[in-house]
């Protein structure tokens, strides 16, 4: 949805998206080892961020599934 098409409603939605993003990042930083770096952007979309998440455990051996394994079979 374009931010221009709804006027005040679109700015509210943008503020909500920004709030939810910041809340999500705050939770990630609290729970895991997450690094957040602001990045200067020269494009028309403003400031960007790089999020680096540290992997805290190995990938389970049964993922990805072998070819031919039914999709409904639980991991």
C-alpha positions as CSV (number, residue, x, y, z in Angstrom):
1,X,0.0,0.0,0.0
2,X,1.4,3.4,-0.9
3,X,1.9,5.8,1.9
4,X,0.6,8.7,-0.3
5,X,-2.8,7.2,-1.0
6,X,-4.4,7.4,2.4
7,X,-3.0,10.7,3.9
8,X,-3.2,10.6,7.7
9,X,-4.0,6.9,7.9
10,X,-0.9,6.0,6.0
11,X,1.3,8.0,8.3
12,X,-0.3,6.2,11.3
13,X,0.4,2.9,9.6
14,X,4.0,3.9,9.0
15,X,4.3,4.9,12.7
16,X,2.9,1.6,13.7
17,X,5.3,-0.3,11.4
18,X,8.2,1.6,12.9
19,X,7.0,1.0,16.4
20,X,6.6,-2.8,15.8
21,X,10.0,-3.0,14.1
22,X,11.7,-1.2,17.1
23,X,9.8,-3.5,19.5
24,X,10.9,-6.6,17.6
25,X,14.5,-5.5,17.6
26,X,14.4,-4.7,21.3
27,X,13.1,-8.2,22.0
28,X,15.8,-9.7,19.8
29,X,18.5,-7.8,21.5
30,X,17.3,-8.8,24.9
31,X,16.8,-12.5,24.1
32,X,19.7,-13.2,21.8
33,X,23.0,-11.8,20.8
34,X,22.0,-9.3,18.1
35,X,23.9,-6.5,16.7
36,X,22.1,-3.5,15.1
37,X,24.1,-1.1,12.9
38,X,22.5,2.0,11.3
39,X,23.7,2.4,7.7
40,X,23.8,5.6,5.8
41,X,21.7,5.3,2.7
42,X,21.9,7.6,-0.3
43,X,18.7,6.3,-1.8
44,X,15.2,7.9,-1.5
45,X,14.1,5.6,1.3
46,X,16.0,7.1,4.2
47,X,18.0,5.4,6.9
48,X,18.5,1.7,6.8
49,X,19.7,-0.8,9.4
50,X,21.8,-3.9,9.3
51,X,20.8,-6.6,11.8
52,X,23.3,-9.4,12.6
53,X,21.9,-12.3,14.6
54,X,24.3,-14.8,16.3
55,X,23.4,-18.4,15.8
56,X,23.1,-20.0,19.2
57,X,22.7,-23.7,18.3
58,X,23.3,-26.1,15.4
59,X,20.7,-26.8,12.8
60,X,18.8,-30.0,13.6
61,X,20.0,-33.1,11.7
62,X,16.5,-33.8,10.4
63,X,16.3,-30.5,8.6
64,X,16.2,-30.0,5.7
65,X,14.2,-33.2,5.0
66,X,15.4,-35.9,2.7
67,X,13.8,-36.0,-0.8
68,X,10.6,-37.9,-0.8
69,X,9.7,-37.3,2.9
70,X,6.0,-36.5,3.1
71,X,5.3,-32.9,3.9
72,X,2.9,-33.8,6.8
73,X,5.5,-35.8,8.7
74,X,6.6,-33.8,11.8
75,X,10.3,-32.9,12.2
